[in-house]
């Protein structure tokens, strides 16, 4: 089955991410779309497995296969967790709505490590830019401040908030290069220290609810396995009804 067919016919959840979801969009902002597709179970019985992710078919579109999405979510991957909490949901079927209802099962104190590690990698790139060019990539600096804020607040409250709210204008000032790098650097240091402090007494559980997520995945796979697999029943370009001529 072609990757774009998986996205077209088997997407269970899709949303808008990026600046539009974060409340940081301007007239020039792209529309980034993210989604989750559940590949038919029968495709996993073959030597060639379904893809774990698909880019496209539209511009700025990226989708994960359900199992990969859940696996990354249980690891507290920032992109996955934010995707699950986007305020701009474009599509959710019954499976997608159940996935959204599981959002809390993915959250744990692991977010401190994963968000901090990701932030550290991004910060090193910004610092390299400052050393080489005198200034960072201001758009990346803005988004790193947003991520650090979301991480701190998640550890404090147990709730992942995507929209930056009242921070929109201060963050856009950073994007426009109107805030000196030392002030931005200090802001990042403060947010990182506050996240460290919040992690000590966070209301989040130590570990995600892996069993609950796995039970959901197994039910989705089992239900799909009971459905016909028309993609394996093509004879001379004609789809043969399930069960006809089977031996």
C-alpha positions as CSV (number, residue, x, y, z in Angstrom):
1,X,0.0,0.0,0.0
2,X,1.4,3.4,-0.9
3,X,2.3,5.7,2.0
4,X,0.0,8.4,0.9
5,X,-2.9,5.9,0.8
6,X,-2.2,5.0,4.4
7,X,-2.5,8.7,5.3
8,X,-5.5,9.3,3.1
9,X,-7.6,6.2,4.1
10,X,-6.4,5.3,7.6
11,X,-5.7,8.6,9.5
12,X,-7.4,8.4,12.9
13,X,-6.2,11.8,14.2
14,X,-4.9,15.0,12.6
15,X,-4.2,18.5,13.9
16,X,-2.4,21.7,13.2
17,X,0.9,22.3,15.0
18,X,3.6,24.9,14.8
19,X,3.1,28.6,15.3
20,X,-0.7,28.5,14.6
21,X,-1.2,26.0,17.5
22,X,1.2,27.9,19.8
23,X,-0.6,31.2,19.3
24,X,2.5,32.7,17.6
25,X,1.3,32.8,14.0
26,X,1.8,35.8,11.8
27,X,0.6,36.5,8.3
28,X,3.7,34.8,6.9
29,X,3.3,31.6,9.0
30,X,3.0,28.2,7.4
31,X,0.3,25.7,8.4
32,X,2.0,22.6,9.8
33,X,-0.1,19.5,9.9
34,X,0.6,16.4,12.0
35,X,-1.4,13.2,12.1
36,X,-1.6,9.6,13.2
37,X,-2.6,6.7,10.9
38,X,-3.4,3.1,12.0
39,X,-2.0,0.8,9.3
40,X,-4.3,-2.3,8.7
41,X,-3.1,-5.2,10.9
42,X,-2.8,-7.5,7.9
43,X,0.0,-5.4,6.5
44,X,2.2,-6.4,9.5
45,X,1.9,-10.0,8.5
46,X,4.1,-9.5,5.4
47,X,7.9,-9.2,5.2
48,X,7.6,-5.6,4.2
49,X,6.1,-3.7,7.1
50,X,4.1,-0.5,6.9
51,X,6.2,2.7,7.3
52,X,6.6,4.1,10.8
53,X,6.0,7.6,9.5
54,X,5.0,9.4,6.3
55,X,5.9,12.9,5.0
56,X,3.1,14.5,3.0
57,X,1.3,14.1,0.8
58,X,0.5,17.8,1.4
59,X,3.2,20.4,2.1
60,X,4.1,20.7,5.8
61,X,2.3,17.5,6.6
62,X,3.8,14.6,8.7
63,X,2.1,11.5,10.1
64,X,3.2,8.7,12.4
65,X,1.9,5.2,12.4
66,X,-0.1,4.6,15.6
67,X,2.3,2.2,17.2
68,X,5.3,4.4,16.6
69,X,3.3,7.4,17.9
70,X,2.4,5.6,21.1
71,X,6.0,4.4,21.5
72,X,7.4,7.9,21.2
73,X,4.7,9.3,23.4
74,X,5.6,6.9,26.2
75,X,9.2,8.1,26.0
76,X,7.8,11.6,26.5
77,X,8.9,12.8,23.1
78,X,8.1,16.6,23.1
79,X,6.7,16.6,19.5
80,X,4.3,13.7,20.2
81,X,3.0,15.1,23.5
82,X,2.4,18.5,22.0
83,X,0.7,16.9,19.0
84,X,-1.7,15.2,21.4
85,X,-2.5,18.5,23.1
86,X,-3.0,20.7,20.0
87,X,-5.9,23.1,20.4
88,X,-6.5,22.8,16.6
89,X,-7.8,19.4,15.9
90,X,-8.9,18.8,12.3
91,X,-9.9,15.2,12.4
92,X,-10.5,12.5,15.0
93,X,-12.5,9.3,14.3
94,X,-13.5,6.9,17.1
95,X,-9.9,5.6,17.4
96,X,-8.6,9.1,17.4
97,X,-10.9,10.3,20.1
98,X,-9.9,7.3,22.3
99,X,-6.3,8.3,21.7
100,X,-7.0,11.8,22.8
101,X,-8.7,10.5,25.9
102,X,-5.4,8.7,26.7
103,X,-3.4,11.9,26.7
104,X,-2.8,11.8,30.5
105,X,-1.5,8.2,30.3
106,X,1.6,9.5,28.3
107,X,2.5,12.2,30.8
108,X,5.1,11.5,33.5
109,X,8.1,13.0,35.1
110,X,10.1,11.7,32.2
111,X,9.2,15.0,30.4
112,X,11.8,16.7,32.5
113,X,14.6,14.7,31.0
114,X,13.3,14.6,27.4
115,X,12.3,18.3,27.2
116,X,15.5,19.4,28.9
117,X,17.7,17.2,26.6
118,X,15.9,18.5,23.5
119,X,16.2,22.1,24.8
120,X,19.9,21.6,25.5
121,X,20.6,20.4,21.9
122,X,18.7,23.4,20.5
123,X,20.5,25.8,22.8
124,X,23.9,24.6,21.8
125,X,23.0,25.3,18.2
126,X,21.9,28.9,19.1
127,X,25.2,29.4,21.0
128,X,27.2,28.2,18.1
129,X,25.4,30.7,15.9
130,X,26.2,33.5,18.3
131,X,29.8,32.5,18.3
132,X,30.0,32.3,14.5
133,X,27.7,35.2,13.5
134,X,27.1,37.3,16.6
135,X,23.4,36.5,16.8
136,X,21.3,33.4,17.0
137,X,18.5,32.3,14.7
138,X,15.9,34.4,16.5
139,X,12.9,32.3,15.4
140,X,14.6,29.2,16.9
141,X,15.3,31.2,20.1
142,X,11.6,32.1,20.4
143,X,10.5,28.5,20.0
144,X,13.0,27.3,22.5
145,X,11.7,29.8,25.1
146,X,8.2,28.6,24.3
147,X,9.2,25.0,24.9
148,X,11.1,25.7,28.1
149,X,8.0,27.6,29.4
150,X,5.7,24.7,28.5
151,X,8.0,22.2,30.1
152,X,8.2,24.2,33.4
153,X,4.4,24.7,33.5
154,X,3.8,21.0,32.8
155,X,6.0,20.0,35.6
156,X,4.4,22.5,37.9
157,X,0.8,21.7,37.1
158,X,0.6,18.3,35.4
159,X,-1.1,20.0,32.4
160,X,0.6,20.6,29.0
161,X,-0.5,23.9,27.6
162,X,0.3,24.6,24.0
163,X,-0.9,28.2,23.4
164,X,1.5,30.8,24.8
165,X,-1.2,33.2,25.9
166,X,0.1,36.4,27.3
167,X,3.6,35.5,26.2
168,X,2.8,36.0,22.6
169,X,4.1,39.6,22.3
170,X,7.3,39.1,24.3
171,X,8.1,36.0,22.3
172,X,7.4,37.7,19.0
173,X,9.8,40.5,20.1
174,X,12.5,37.8,20.5
175,X,11.6,36.5,17.0
176,X,12.1,40.0,15.5
177,X,15.5,40.3,17.2
178,X,14.3,43.1,19.5
179,X,15.6,41.4,22.7
180,X,19.4,41.3,23.2
181,X,20.9,37.8,23.3
182,X,22.2,38.2,26.9
183,X,18.6,38.9,28.0
184,X,17.3,35.9,26.1
185,X,20.1,33.7,27.4
186,X,19.2,34.8,31.0
187,X,15.5,34.1,30.3
188,X,16.4,30.5,29.2
189,X,18.6,30.0,32.3
190,X,15.7,31.1,34.6
191,X,13.2,28.8,32.9
192,X,15.6,25.8,33.0
193,X,16.2,26.4,36.7
194,X,12.5,26.7,37.5
195,X,11.8,23.4,35.6
196,X,14.5,21.7,37.7
197,X,12.8,22.9,40.8
198,X,9.4,22.0,39.6
199,X,10.5,18.4,38.8
200,X,11.2,17.7,42.4
201,X,7.6,18.0,43.5
202,X,5.7,17.6,40.3
203,X,2.2,16.2,40.4
204,X,3.1,14.0,37.4
205,X,3.6,10.3,38.1
206,X,7.1,8.8,37.9
207,X,6.3,6.7,34.8
208,X,3.6,6.8,32.1
209,X,0.7,4.3,32.1
210,X,2.2,1.9,29.6
211,X,-0.3,-0.8,30.2
212,X,-3.3,1.4,29.5
213,X,-1.7,2.6,26.2
214,X,-0.7,-0.9,25.2
215,X,-4.2,-2.2,25.9
216,X,-5.6,0.5,23.5
217,X,-3.1,-0.4,20.8
218,X,-3.9,-4.1,21.0
219,X,-7.6,-3.4,20.8
220,X,-7.1,-1.3,17.7
221,X,-4.9,-4.0,16.1
222,X,-7.4,-6.8,16.9
223,X,-10.3,-4.9,15.5
224,X,-8.4,-4.2,12.3
225,X,-7.4,-7.9,12.0
226,X,-11.1,-8.8,11.8
227,X,-11.6,-6.6,8.7
228,X,-11.0,-7.8,5.1
229,X,-7.7,-6.9,3.5
230,X,-8.8,-5.8,0.0
231,X,-5.2,-4.6,-0.8
232,X,-4.1,-8.3,-0.9
233,X,-6.9,-9.5,-3.1
234,X,-6.1,-7.8,-6.4
235,X,-6.2,-10.3,-9.4
236,X,-5.4,-8.8,-12.8
237,X,-6.4,-5.4,-11.6
238,X,-9.7,-6.4,-10.1
239,X,-10.4,-6.6,-6.4
240,X,-11.7,-10.0,-5.5
241,X,-14.3,-10.2,-2.8
242,X,-12.9,-11.5,0.5
243,X,-13.2,-15.2,0.8
244,X,-13.8,-15.9,-2.9
245,X,-11.3,-18.4,-4.2
246,X,-9.5,-18.7,-0.9
247,X,-7.9,-22.1,-0.2
